[in-house]
Amino acid sequence: MCTSSIYIISSEGAYVLKEKITSRENGHVKAYRMIQSSKSSRREAGLFAAEGVRLCVDFCNSGTILDTLFFTEQGMKKYPDTAILAKKAKHTYEISKELETFFSDTKTPQGVFCLFEVPSDKIFAENISVIILESLSDPGNIGTIIRTAASLGIYNVLMTDDCCDIYSPKVLRGCMGAIACLNIKITSDLLSEIDALKKDGYTVLASVPNGNKSILDCKYQKTAIIIGNEGSGIKTETISASSQTVTIPMSGHTESLNAASAAAILMWETIK
């Protein structure tokens, strides 16, 4: 036997039905691992994996639908918010302590793992800057950019569909749950999206090493900033579609910054 159905009492006194899982061969365990590790599996299932109490609670509080909660007995006892997650989950399973490291993508798991439904694209907030990510491949860069955007109040993020998956574990860790509070749209037709932004009154700035204007001199009411691929930069046709090219003036001994650092400076300058 690898599962058993029992009842528990949460810290709030509510009874929660759970199924205890002890085998790696369990179908729910295999499904979680596939969704956690594979972009195509996430797309097919319409679900993404998240772990850790704070991150999972942040997603719940943002209205993201919690499909499945997995937790260890130790995690339930140590983190009271696990009971809140159990009340909101469509399906709830206890896993054995031995399975915790098999589930986890971190070195210090908390014993709390969730599958959430991938949210639909949100409508962009009006009169707020937009950060546009074209073909970024580094999950650390994407996570840092999203976290920085949220901290600066730039809640609109437009991404091309060839970017690293924002629901990969590395991106989720990098952005520290900031995805939950942003309006994120993923597109296969960036040029049409840029055209729509311009018609809506946005000045679309393509960030390049040798732009025709310094970002220090760019003060617009509504701004959209394009950050390109870490190695090849912004595509030629995307630059042509933008309102103008901008650059970060540098007087030191380096000629360029990585994508996340450049994005942070550009976003800061547009909100000043």
DRENPA-3360 file (N, C-alpha, C; in nm, 2 decimals, always signed):
BEGIN
1 = MCTSSIYI = +0.08/-0.12/+0.00/+0.00/+0.00/+0.00/+0.09/+0.12/+0.00 ~ +0.06/+0.22/-0.09/+0.14/+0.34/-0.09/+0.05/+0.46/-0.05 ~ -0.08/+0.45/-0.03/-0.16/+0.56/+0.01/-0.26/+0.51/+0.11 ~ -0.31/+0.60/+0.19/-0.42/+0.57/+0.29/-0.50/+0.70/+0.32 ~ -0.63/+0.69/+0.33/-0.71/+0.80/+0.35/-0.74/+0.82/+0.50 ~ -0.71/+0.94/+0.55/-0.73/+0.97/+0.69/-0.78/+1.11/+0.71 ~ -0.82/+1.15/+0.83/-0.86/+1.28/+0.86/-0.76/+1.35/+0.95 ~ -0.75/+1.48/+0.94/-0.67/+1.56/+1.03/-0.75/+1.68/+1.07;
9 = ISSEGAYV = -0.70/+1.75/+1.17/-0.76/+1.87/+1.22/-0.66/+1.98/+1.20 ~ -0.70/+2.09/+1.12/-0.61/+2.20/+1.10/-0.60/+2.28/+1.22 ~ -0.51/+2.38/+1.22/-0.49/+2.47/+1.33/-0.62/+2.56/+1.35 ~ -0.70/+2.57/+1.25/-0.82/+2.65/+1.26/-0.94/+2.56/+1.30 ~ -0.92/+2.43/+1.33/-1.02/+2.35/+1.37/-1.10/+2.28/+1.27 ~ -1.07/+2.30/+1.14/-1.15/+2.24/+1.03/-1.10/+2.11/+0.99 ~ -1.18/+2.01/+0.97/-1.14/+1.88/+0.92/-1.10/+1.89/+0.78 ~ -0.99/+1.82/+0.74/-0.94/+1.82/+0.61/-0.92/+1.68/+0.57;
17 = LKEKITSR = -0.98/+1.63/+0.46/-0.95/+1.49/+0.42/-0.82/+1.49/+0.34 ~ -0.73/+1.40/+0.37/-0.61/+1.39/+0.30/-0.57/+1.24/+0.27 ~ -0.49/+1.22/+0.18/-0.44/+1.09/+0.14/-0.29/+1.09/+0.16 ~ -0.24/+0.99/+0.24/-0.10/+0.99/+0.26/-0.03/+0.91/+0.15 ~ +0.07/+0.97/+0.10/+0.15/+0.90/-0.01/+0.29/+0.87/+0.04 ~ +0.33/+0.75/+0.01/+0.47/+0.71/+0.06/+0.56/+0.66/-0.05 ~ +0.50/+0.65/-0.17/+0.58/+0.59/-0.28/+0.61/+0.69/-0.39 ~ +0.73/+0.69/-0.45/+0.77/+0.77/-0.56/+0.69/+0.73/-0.69;
25 = ENGHVKAY = +0.64/+0.61/-0.69/+0.57/+0.56/-0.81/+0.42/+0.60/-0.81 ~ +0.38/+0.67/-0.71/+0.24/+0.72/-0.70/+0.22/+0.82/-0.82 ~ +0.10/+0.81/-0.88/+0.07/+0.89/-1.00/+0.07/+1.04/-0.97 ~ +0.02/+1.08/-0.85/+0.02/+1.22/-0.82/+0.17/+1.27/-0.80 ~ +0.25/+1.19/-0.75/+0.39/+1.23/-0.73/+0.46/+1.24/-0.87 ~ +0.44/+1.15/-0.96/+0.49/+1.16/-1.09/+0.44/+1.28/-1.17 ~ +0.31/+1.31/-1.15/+0.26/+1.43/-1.22/+0.32/+1.56/-1.17 ~ +0.34/+1.57/-1.04/+0.40/+1.69/-0.98/+0.54/+1.70/-1.04;
33 = RMIQSSKS = +0.62/+1.60/-1.04/+0.76/+1.60/-1.09/+0.77/+1.64/-1.23 ~ +0.68/+1.59/-1.31/+0.67/+1.63/-1.46/+0.64/+1.78/-1.47 ~ +0.54/+1.83/-1.40/+0.51/+1.97/-1.41/+0.62/+2.06/-1.36 ~ +0.68/+2.01/-1.25/+0.79/+2.09/-1.19/+0.91/+2.10/-1.29 ~ +0.94/+2.00/-1.36/+1.06/+2.00/-1.44/+1.05/+2.03/-1.59 ~ +0.92/+2.03/-1.64/+0.90/+2.04/-1.78/+0.81/+2.15/-1.82 ~ +0.86/+2.24/-1.91/+0.78/+2.35/-1.96/+0.66/+2.30/-2.04 ~ +0.69/+2.20/-2.12/+0.58/+2.14/-2.20/+0.47/+2.07/-2.12;
41 = SRREAGLF = +0.51/+2.01/-2.01/+0.42/+1.95/-1.92/+0.33/+2.06/-1.85 ~ +0.39/+2.17/-1.81/+0.32/+2.28/-1.75/+0.21/+2.33/-1.85 ~ +0.25/+2.35/-1.97/+0.16/+2.40/-2.07/+0.05/+2.30/-2.10 ~ +0.08/+2.17/-2.11/-0.02/+2.07/-2.13/-0.12/+2.06/-2.02 ~ -0.07/+2.07/-1.89/-0.16/+2.05/-1.78/-0.23/+2.18/-1.74 ~ -0.17/+2.30/-1.78/-0.22/+2.43/-1.73/-0.19/+2.45/-1.59 ~ -0.09/+2.39/-1.54/-0.05/+2.40/-1.40/+0.10/+2.43/-1.38 ~ +0.14/+2.49/-1.27/+0.28/+2.51/-1.24/+0.30/+2.47/-1.09;
49 = AAEGVRLC = +0.42/+2.43/-1.06/+0.46/+2.39/-0.93/+0.53/+2.50/-0.85 ~ +0.49/+2.51/-0.72/+0.56/+2.60/-0.63/+0.58/+2.53/-0.50 ~ +0.69/+2.57/-0.43/+0.71/+2.51/-0.30/+0.75/+2.62/-0.20 ~ +0.73/+2.59/-0.07/+0.75/+2.69/+0.04/+0.63/+2.76/+0.07 ~ +0.61/+2.78/+0.20/+0.48/+2.84/+0.26/+0.46/+2.98/+0.20 ~ +0.56/+3.06/+0.21/+0.54/+3.20/+0.18/+0.50/+3.22/+0.03 ~ +0.57/+3.15/-0.06/+0.54/+3.16/-0.20/+0.40/+3.11/-0.23 ~ +0.37/+3.00/-0.17/+0.24/+2.94/-0.20/+0.12/+3.02/-0.15;
57 = VDFCNSGT = +0.14/+3.08/-0.03/+0.04/+3.17/+0.03/+0.03/+3.30/-0.05 ~ +0.14/+3.35/-0.10/+0.13/+3.47/-0.19/+0.05/+3.44/-0.31 ~ +0.07/+3.33/-0.37/-0.01/+3.30/-0.49/-0.16/+3.28/-0.45 ~ -0.19/+3.22/-0.34/-0.33/+3.20/-0.30/-0.39/+3.34/-0.28 ~ -0.32/+3.43/-0.21/-0.37/+3.56/-0.18/-0.39/+3.64/-0.30 ~ -0.32/+3.61/-0.41/-0.34/+3.69/-0.53/-0.46/+3.64/-0.61 ~ -0.52/+3.53/-0.57/-0.63/+3.48/-0.64/-0.60/+3.36/-0.73 ~ -0.47/+3.32/-0.74/-0.43/+3.21/-0.82/-0.50/+3.08/-0.76;
65 = ILDTLFFT = -0.56/+3.00/-0.85/-0.63/+2.89/-0.80/-0.54/+2.77/-0.76 ~ -0.55/+2.72/-0.64/-0.47/+2.62/-0.59/-0.53/+2.48/-0.62 ~ -0.47/+2.41/-0.71/-0.53/+2.28/-0.75/-0.49/+2.17/-0.65 ~ -0.36/+2.15/-0.61/-0.32/+2.04/-0.53/-0.22/+2.09/-0.43 ~ -0.23/+2.04/-0.30/-0.14/+2.07/-0.20/-0.08/+1.93/-0.15 ~ +0.05/+1.93/-0.15/+0.13/+1.82/-0.09/+0.20/+1.87/+0.03 ~ +0.20/+1.80/+0.14/+0.27/+1.85/+0.26/+0.31/+1.73/+0.35 ~ +0.42/+1.75/+0.42/+0.46/+1.65/+0.52/+0.40/+1.69/+0.65;
73 = EQGMKKYP = +0.39/+1.59/+0.74/+0.33/+1.61/+0.87/+0.41/+1.72/+0.95 ~ +0.55/+1.71/+0.93/+0.63/+1.81/+1.00/+0.61/+1.95/+0.94 ~ +0.58/+1.96/+0.81/+0.55/+2.09/+0.75/+0.42/+2.15/+0.80 ~ +0.32/+2.07/+0.82/+0.19/+2.11/+0.87/+0.21/+2.16/+1.01 ~ +0.28/+2.09/+1.09/+0.30/+2.13/+1.23/+0.38/+2.26/+1.25 ~ +0.49/+2.27/+1.16/+0.58/+2.38/+1.18/+0.53/+2.51/+1.12 ~ +0.45/+2.50/+1.01/+0.40/+2.62/+0.94/+0.25/+2.62/+0.95 ~ +0.19/+2.70/+1.04/+0.04/+2.71/+1.05/-0.03/+2.74/+0.92;
81 = DTAILAKK = +0.03/+2.83/+0.84/-0.03/+2.87/+0.71/-0.06/+2.75/+0.62 ~ +0.00/+2.64/+0.64/-0.02/+2.52/+0.56/-0.17/+2.48/+0.57 ~ -0.23/+2.50/+0.69/-0.37/+2.47/+0.70/-0.46/+2.56/+0.62 ~ -0.42/+2.69/+0.60/-0.49/+2.78/+0.51/-0.49/+2.73/+0.37 ~ -0.37/+2.68/+0.33/-0.36/+2.63/+0.19/-0.44/+2.50/+0.18 ~ -0.45/+2.42/+0.28/-0.53/+2.30/+0.27/-0.68/+2.33/+0.26 ~ -0.72/+2.44/+0.31/-0.87/+2.48/+0.30/-0.90/+2.52/+0.16 ~ -0.80/+2.58/+0.09/-0.82/+2.63/-0.05/-0.79/+2.53/-0.16;
89 = AKHTYEIS = -0.72/+2.43/-0.13/-0.68/+2.33/-0.23/-0.80/+2.25/-0.28 ~ -0.80/+2.22/-0.41/-0.90/+2.12/-0.46/-0.87/+1.98/-0.41 ~ -0.74/+1.95/-0.40/-0.69/+1.82/-0.36/-0.58/+1.83/-0.26 ~ -0.58/+1.75/-0.16/-0.48/+1.76/-0.05/-0.42/+1.63/-0.02 ~ -0.29/+1.62/-0.02/-0.22/+1.49/+0.01/-0.11/+1.51/+0.11 ~ -0.10/+1.42/+0.21/+0.02/+1.42/+0.29/+0.12/+1.33/+0.22 ~ +0.25/+1.37/+0.23/+0.35/+1.29/+0.18/+0.44/+1.25/+0.29 ~ +0.51/+1.14/+0.28/+0.60/+1.10/+0.38/+0.73/+1.19/+0.39;
97 = KELETFFS = +0.79/+1.19/+0.50/+0.91/+1.27/+0.51/+1.02/+1.23/+0.41 ~ +1.02/+1.10/+0.38/+1.12/+1.05/+0.28/+1.10/+1.10/+0.14 ~ +0.98/+1.14/+0.11/+0.95/+1.19/-0.02/+0.98/+1.34/-0.04 ~ +1.01/+1.41/+0.07/+1.03/+1.55/+0.07/+1.14/+1.60/-0.02 ~ +1.25/+1.53/-0.01/+1.36/+1.57/-0.10/+1.34/+1.54/-0.24 ~ +1.26/+1.43/-0.27/+1.22/+1.40/-0.41/+1.13/+1.50/-0.47 ~ +1.05/+1.57/-0.39/+0.96/+1.67/-0.44/+1.04/+1.80/-0.45 ~ +1.13/+1.83/-0.37/+1.19/+1.96/-0.36/+1.29/+1.99/-0.46;
105 = DTKTPQGV = +1.30/+2.12/-0.50/+1.40/+2.18/-0.59/+1.50/+2.26/-0.52 ~ +1.49/+2.26/-0.38/+1.58/+2.34/-0.30/+1.66/+2.25/-0.20 ~ +1.76/+2.30/-0.14/+1.84/+2.22/-0.04/+1.77/+2.21/+0.09 ~ +1.69/+2.31/+0.12/+1.62/+2.31/+0.26/+1.47/+2.32/+0.24 ~ +1.41/+2.21/+0.20/+1.26/+2.21/+0.18/+1.19/+2.23/+0.31 ~ +1.07/+2.30/+0.30/+0.98/+2.32/+0.41/+0.87/+2.22/+0.42 ~ +0.86/+2.13/+0.33/+0.76/+2.02/+0.34/+0.63/+2.07/+0.28 ~ +0.62/+2.17/+0.20/+0.50/+2.23/+0.15/+0.52/+2.25/+0.00;
113 = FCLFEVPS = +0.43/+2.18/-0.08/+0.45/+2.18/-0.23/+0.31/+2.20/-0.29 ~ +0.29/+2.28/-0.39/+0.16/+2.31/-0.45/+0.17/+2.30/-0.60 ~ +0.05/+2.27/-0.66/+0.03/+2.28/-0.80/-0.08/+2.39/-0.81 ~ -0.05/+2.50/-0.89/-0.15/+2.60/-0.91/-0.19/+2.60/-1.06 ~ -0.31/+2.66/-1.08/-0.35/+2.68/-1.22/-0.28/+2.80/-1.28 ~ -0.23/+2.78/-1.40/-0.16/+2.90/-1.47/-0.27/+3.01/-1.49 ~ -0.25/+3.13/-1.44/-0.35/+3.23/-1.46/-0.36/+3.28/-1.61 ~ -0.47/+3.32/-1.64/-0.49/+3.38/-1.78/-0.42/+3.52/-1.78;
121 = DKIFAENI = -0.38/+3.56/-1.90/-0.32/+3.70/-1.91/-0.41/+3.80/-1.85 ~ -0.34/+3.89/-1.77/-0.42/+4.00/-1.70/-0.41/+4.12/-1.79 ~ -0.51/+4.21/-1.77/-0.52/+4.33/-1.84/-0.42/+4.43/-1.78 ~ -0.34/+4.50/-1.87/-0.24/+4.59/-1.82/-0.31/+4.71/-1.74 ~ -0.24/+4.75/-1.63/-0.28/+4.86/-1.56/-0.25/+4.99/-1.64 ~ -0.35/+5.08/-1.64/-0.33/+5.20/-1.72/-0.23/+5.30/-1.65 ~ -0.16/+5.37/-1.74/-0.07/+5.48/-1.70/+0.05/+5.43/-1.61 ~ +0.08/+5.30/-1.62/+0.19/+5.24/-1.55/+0.29/+5.19/-1.66;
129 = SVIILESL = +0.42/+5.21/-1.63/+0.52/+5.16/-1.73/+0.51/+5.01/-1.75 ~ +0.57/+4.97/-1.87/+0.57/+4.83/-1.91/+0.71/+4.79/-1.93 ~ +0.75/+4.67/-1.88/+0.88/+4.62/-1.91/+0.86/+4.50/-2.01 ~ +0.93/+4.51/-2.13/+0.91/+4.41/-2.23/+1.04/+4.32/-2.24 ~ +1.02/+4.19/-2.23/+1.13/+4.10/-2.23/+1.13/+4.02/-2.36 ~ +1.23/+4.03/-2.44/+1.24/+3.96/-2.57/+1.34/+3.85/-2.57 ~ +1.30/+3.73/-2.58/+1.39/+3.61/-2.60/+1.49/+3.60/-2.49 ~ +1.46/+3.64/-2.36/+1.55/+3.62/-2.25/+1.56/+3.47/-2.22;
137 = SDPGNIGT = +1.68/+3.42/-2.20/+1.70/+3.27/-2.18/+1.74/+3.24/-2.04 ~ +1.79/+3.33/-1.96/+1.84/+3.31/-1.82/+1.73/+3.32/-1.72 ~ +1.69/+3.21/-1.65/+1.58/+3.22/-1.55/+1.62/+3.32/-1.44 ~ +1.75/+3.33/-1.40/+1.79/+3.42/-1.30/+1.76/+3.56/-1.33 ~ +1.79/+3.60/-1.46/+1.77/+3.73/-1.51/+1.62/+3.77/-1.50 ~ +1.54/+3.67/-1.55/+1.39/+3.70/-1.56/+1.34/+3.71/-1.42 ~ +1.38/+3.63/-1.33/+1.33/+3.64/-1.19/+1.37/+3.77/-1.12 ~ +1.49/+3.81/-1.14/+1.54/+3.94/-1.09/+1.47/+4.06/-1.15;
145 = IIRTAASL = +1.45/+4.05/-1.28/+1.38/+4.16/-1.34/+1.23/+4.17/-1.29 ~ +1.16/+4.06/-1.28/+1.03/+4.06/-1.23/+1.02/+4.11/-1.09 ~ +1.11/+4.07/-1.01/+1.11/+4.12/-0.87/+1.14/+4.27/-0.86 ~ +1.23/+4.31/-0.94/+1.27/+4.46/-0.94/+1.15/+4.54/-0.99 ~ +1.08/+4.49/-1.10/+0.97/+4.56/-1.15/+0.86/+4.58/-1.04 ~ +0.83/+4.47/-0.97/+0.73/+4.48/-0.87/+0.77/+4.57/-0.76 ~ +0.90/+4.58/-0.72/+0.94/+4.66/-0.61/+0.93/+4.81/-0.65 ~ +0.94/+4.84/-0.79/+0.93/+4.98/-0.84/+0.79/+5.02/-0.88;
153 = GIYNVLMT = +0.70/+4.93/-0.86/+0.56/+4.96/-0.90/+0.53/+4.95/-1.05 ~ +0.62/+4.88/-1.12/+0.60/+4.86/-1.26/+0.53/+4.72/-1.28 ~ +0.40/+4.72/-1.28/+0.32/+4.60/-1.27/+0.28/+4.53/-1.40 ~ +0.33/+4.59/-1.51/+0.30/+4.54/-1.64/+0.42/+4.47/-1.71 ~ +0.41/+4.35/-1.74/+0.53/+4.27/-1.80/+0.48/+4.20/-1.92 ~ +0.54/+4.23/-2.04/+0.51/+4.17/-2.16/+0.63/+4.09/-2.20 ~ +0.61/+3.96/-2.23/+0.72/+3.87/-2.26/+0.69/+3.79/-2.39 ~ +0.80/+3.77/-2.47/+0.78/+3.68/-2.59/+0.78/+3.54/-2.55;
161 = DDCCDIYS = +0.71/+3.46/-2.62/+0.69/+3.32/-2.58/+0.81/+3.23/-2.59 ~ +0.92/+3.29/-2.65/+1.05/+3.21/-2.65/+1.14/+3.24/-2.53 ~ +1.09/+3.33/-2.44/+1.16/+3.35/-2.31/+1.16/+3.23/-2.23 ~ +1.25/+3.22/-2.13/+1.25/+3.11/-2.03/+1.12/+3.11/-1.96 ~ +1.06/+3.00/-1.93/+0.93/+2.99/-1.87/+0.93/+3.06/-1.73 ~ +0.83/+3.15/-1.72/+0.83/+3.22/-1.59/+0.78/+3.13/-1.48 ~ +0.72/+3.02/-1.51/+0.68/+2.93/-1.40/+0.78/+2.82/-1.37 ~ +0.90/+2.83/-1.42/+1.00/+2.73/-1.39/+1.05/+2.76/-1.24;
169 = PKVLRGCM = +1.09/+2.65/-1.17/+1.13/+2.67/-1.03/+1.23/+2.78/-1.01 ~ +1.33/+2.79/-1.10/+1.44/+2.89/-1.08/+1.38/+3.03/-1.10 ~ +1.29/+3.06/-1.19/+1.23/+3.19/-1.20/+1.15/+3.22/-1.08 ~ +1.07/+3.13/-1.03/+0.99/+3.15/-0.91/+1.07/+3.18/-0.79 ~ +1.18/+3.11/-0.78/+1.27/+3.15/-0.66/+1.33/+3.28/-0.68 ~ +1.37/+3.32/-0.80/+1.44/+3.44/-0.82/+1.35/+3.56/-0.80 ~ +1.22/+3.55/-0.83/+1.13/+3.66/-0.82/+1.06/+3.67/-0.68 ~ +1.09/+3.57/-0.60/+1.03/+3.57/-0.46/+0.88/+3.60/-0.46;
177 = GAIACLNI = +0.81/+3.54/-0.55/+0.66/+3.55/-0.54/+0.61/+3.68/-0.61 ~ +0.70/+3.76/-0.67/+0.65/+3.89/-0.73/+0.56/+3.86/-0.84 ~ +0.57/+3.75/-0.91/+0.48/+3.72/-1.02/+0.34/+3.73/-0.98 ~ +0.31/+3.69/-0.86/+0.17/+3.69/-0.82/+0.10/+3.83/-0.82 ~ +0.18/+3.94/-0.81/+0.11/+4.07/-0.81/+0.13/+4.15/-0.94 ~ +0.18/+4.08/-1.04/+0.20/+4.15/-1.17/+0.10/+4.11/-1.28 ~ +0.09/+4.20/-1.37/+0.00/+4.18/-1.49/+0.10/+4.13/-1.60 ~ +0.10/+4.00/-1.62/+0.20/+3.94/-1.72/+0.12/+3.89/-1.84;
185 = KITSDLLS = +0.18/+3.93/-1.96/+0.12/+3.88/-2.08/+0.23/+3.82/-2.17 ~ +0.21/+3.70/-2.22/+0.30/+3.63/-2.30/+0.25/+3.63/-2.45 ~ +0.34/+3.67/-2.54/+0.30/+3.69/-2.68/+0.39/+3.62/-2.78 ~ +0.32/+3.58/-2.89/+0.40/+3.53/-3.00/+0.41/+3.63/-3.11 ~ +0.36/+3.75/-3.09/+0.36/+3.86/-3.19/+0.40/+3.99/-3.13 ~ +0.52/+4.01/-3.10/+0.57/+4.12/-3.02/+0.55/+4.25/-3.10 ~ +0.57/+4.25/-3.23/+0.55/+4.37/-3.31/+0.41/+4.43/-3.30 ~ +0.31/+4.34/-3.30/+0.17/+4.38/-3.29/+0.15/+4.44/-3.15;
193 = EIDALKKD = +0.21/+4.38/-3.05/+0.19/+4.44/-2.92/+0.26/+4.57/-2.90 ~ +0.37/+4.59/-2.96/+0.44/+4.72/-2.96/+0.35/+4.83/-3.03 ~ +0.30/+4.79/-3.14/+0.21/+4.88/-3.22/+0.09/+4.92/-3.13 ~ +0.03/+4.83/-3.06/-0.08/+4.86/-2.98/-0.04/+4.95/-2.86 ~ +0.07/+4.93/-2.80/+0.12/+5.01/-2.69/+0.14/+5.16/-2.74 ~ +0.20/+5.17/-2.86/+0.22/+5.31/-2.92/+0.09/+5.38/-2.94 ~ -0.01/+5.30/-2.99/-0.14/+5.36/-3.02/-0.21/+5.40/-2.89 ~ -0.17/+5.34/-2.78/-0.23/+5.37/-2.65/-0.15/+5.48/-2.58;
201 = GYTVLASV = -0.05/+5.54/-2.65/+0.02/+5.65/-2.59/+0.15/+5.62/-2.53 ~ +0.20/+5.50/-2.54/+0.33/+5.46/-2.48/+0.44/+5.50/-2.57 ~ +0.55/+5.55/-2.51/+0.68/+5.56/-2.58/+0.76/+5.43/-2.56 ~ +0.78/+5.36/-2.67/+0.85/+5.23/-2.66/+1.00/+5.25/-2.68 ~ +1.08/+5.22/-2.58/+1.22/+5.24/-2.58/+1.30/+5.11/-2.59 ~ +1.38/+5.10/-2.70/+1.46/+4.98/-2.72/+1.60/+5.01/-2.66 ~ +1.64/+4.93/-2.56/+1.76/+4.95/-2.49/+1.88/+4.88/-2.57 ~ +1.97/+4.96/-2.61/+2.08/+4.91/-2.69/+2.21/+4.97/-2.64;
209 = PNGNKSIL = +2.33/+4.91/-2.67/+2.46/+4.97/-2.62/+2.48/+5.11/-2.68 ~ +2.44/+5.14/-2.80/+2.47/+5.27/-2.86/+2.34/+5.33/-2.91 ~ +2.25/+5.37/-2.82/+2.12/+5.43/-2.85/+2.14/+5.57/-2.89 ~ +2.03/+5.62/-2.96/+2.04/+5.76/-3.00/+2.00/+5.86/-2.89 ~ +1.97/+5.81/-2.77/+1.94/+5.90/-2.66/+1.98/+5.83/-2.53 ~ +2.02/+5.91/-2.43/+2.06/+5.86/-2.30/+1.93/+5.84/-2.22 ~ +1.92/+5.73/-2.15/+1.80/+5.70/-2.06/+1.78/+5.82/-1.96 ~ +1.89/+5.89/-1.93/+1.88/+6.00/-1.83/+1.80/+6.11/-1.89;
217 = DCKYQKTA = +1.79/+6.12/-2.02/+1.72/+6.23/-2.08/+1.58/+6.19/-2.13 ~ +1.53/+6.07/-2.09/+1.40/+6.02/-2.14/+1.30/+6.04/-2.02 ~ +1.21/+6.13/-2.04/+1.10/+6.15/-1.94/+0.97/+6.16/-2.02 ~ +0.90/+6.05/-2.01/+0.77/+6.04/-2.07/+0.66/+6.00/-1.98 ~ +0.54/+6.03/-2.01/+0.43/+6.00/-1.92/+0.40/+5.85/-1.92 ~ +0.41/+5.78/-2.03/+0.39/+5.63/-2.04/+0.50/+5.57/-2.12 ~ +0.57/+5.48/-2.05/+0.69/+5.43/-2.11/+0.69/+5.28/-2.11 ~ +0.74/+5.22/-2.22/+0.76/+5.07/-2.23/+0.90/+5.05/-2.27;
225 = IIIGNEGS = +0.97/+4.97/-2.19/+1.12/+4.94/-2.21/+1.14/+4.80/-2.26 ~ +1.22/+4.79/-2.37/+1.25/+4.65/-2.42/+1.38/+4.61/-2.37 ~ +1.39/+4.49/-2.32/+1.52/+4.43/-2.28/+1.53/+4.31/-2.37 ~ +1.65/+4.30/-2.44/+1.67/+4.19/-2.53/+1.75/+4.07/-2.48 ~ +1.77/+3.97/-2.56/+1.84/+3.85/-2.53/+1.98/+3.88/-2.47 ~ +2.02/+3.80/-2.38/+2.15/+3.82/-2.31/+2.27/+3.82/-2.41 ~ +2.26/+3.74/-2.51/+2.38/+3.74/-2.60/+2.36/+3.82/-2.73 ~ +2.24/+3.82/-2.79/+2.22/+3.88/-2.92/+2.15/+4.02/-2.91;
233 = GIKTETIS = +2.09/+4.05/-2.79/+2.02/+4.18/-2.78/+1.89/+4.18/-2.84 ~ +1.84/+4.30/-2.87/+1.70/+4.31/-2.93/+1.71/+4.29/-3.08 ~ +1.61/+4.22/-3.13/+1.60/+4.19/-3.28/+1.59/+4.32/-3.36 ~ +1.65/+4.32/-3.48/+1.65/+4.43/-3.56/+1.51/+4.49/-3.59 ~ +1.41/+4.40/-3.62/+1.28/+4.44/-3.65/+1.21/+4.50/-3.53 ~ +1.25/+4.45/-3.41/+1.19/+4.50/-3.29/+1.24/+4.65/-3.26 ~ +1.37/+4.67/-3.29/+1.42/+4.80/-3.28/+1.35/+4.90/-3.37 ~ +1.33/+4.85/-3.49/+1.26/+4.94/-3.59/+1.12/+4.97/-3.55;
241 = ASSQTVTI = +1.06/+4.88/-3.48/+0.92/+4.91/-3.44/+0.91/+5.00/-3.32 ~ +1.02/+5.01/-3.25/+1.01/+5.09/-3.12/+1.01/+5.24/-3.16 ~ +0.98/+5.32/-3.05/+0.97/+5.47/-3.07/+1.11/+5.53/-3.09 ~ +1.21/+5.47/-3.01/+1.35/+5.52/-3.02/+1.44/+5.43/-2.95 ~ +1.57/+5.44/-2.97/+1.67/+5.35/-2.90/+1.73/+5.44/-2.79 ~ +1.76/+5.37/-2.68/+1.82/+5.44/-2.56/+1.93/+5.36/-2.51 ~ +2.02/+5.43/-2.44/+2.14/+5.36/-2.38/+2.16/+5.41/-2.24 ~ +2.23/+5.33/-2.16/+2.27/+5.37/-2.03/+2.42/+5.42/-2.04;
249 = PMSGHTES = +2.44/+5.55/-2.01/+2.57/+5.61/-2.02/+2.66/+5.55/-1.91 ~ +2.78/+5.50/-1.95/+2.88/+5.44/-1.86/+3.01/+5.51/-1.88 ~ +3.07/+5.54/-1.77/+3.20/+5.61/-1.77/+3.31/+5.52/-1.71 ~ +3.28/+5.40/-1.67/+3.37/+5.31/-1.61/+3.45/+5.22/-1.72 ~ +3.50/+5.11/-1.67/+3.58/+5.03/-1.76/+3.51/+4.91/-1.83 ~ +3.38/+4.90/-1.81/+3.30/+4.80/-1.87/+3.21/+4.86/-1.98 ~ +3.18/+4.78/-2.09/+3.11/+4.83/-2.20/+2.96/+4.79/-2.19 ~ +2.93/+4.70/-2.11/+2.79/+4.66/-2.10/+2.75/+4.60/-1.96;
257 = LNAASAAA = +2.62/+4.59/-1.94/+2.57/+4.53/-1.82/+2.49/+4.40/-1.85 ~ +2.47/+4.32/-1.75/+2.39/+4.20/-1.78/+2.24/+4.25/-1.79 ~ +2.15/+4.17/-1.84/+2.02/+4.21/-1.87/+1.94/+4.25/-1.74 ~ +1.96/+4.19/-1.63/+1.89/+4.22/-1.51/+1.94/+4.36/-1.45 ~ +2.07/+4.38/-1.46/+2.12/+4.51/-1.41/+2.08/+4.62/-1.49 ~ +2.08/+4.60/-1.63/+2.04/+4.71/-1.72/+1.89/+4.74/-1.70 ~ +1.81/+4.63/-1.69/+1.67/+4.65/-1.67/+1.64/+4.73/-1.54 ~ +1.71/+4.70/-1.43/+1.69/+4.78/-1.31/+1.72/+4.93/-1.32;
265 = ILMWETIK = +1.83/+4.96/-1.39/+1.86/+5.10/-1.41/+1.76/+5.17/-1.50 ~ +1.72/+5.10/-1.61/+1.62/+5.16/-1.70/+1.49/+5.18/-1.63 ~ +1.44/+5.08/-1.56/+1.31/+5.10/-1.49/+1.32/+5.21/-1.39 ~ +1.42/+5.22/-1.31/+1.44/+5.32/-1.21/+1.43/+5.46/-1.28 ~ +1.50/+5.48/-1.39/+1.50/+5.61/-1.45/+1.37/+5.65/-1.51 ~ +1.29/+5.55/-1.55/+1.16/+5.59/-1.61/+1.05/+5.62/-1.51 ~ +1.07/+5.59/-1.38/+0.97/+5.62/-1.28/+1.01/+5.74/-1.20 ~ +1.14/+5.80/-1.22/+1.18/+5.91/-1.14/+1.11/+6.04/-1.18;
% end
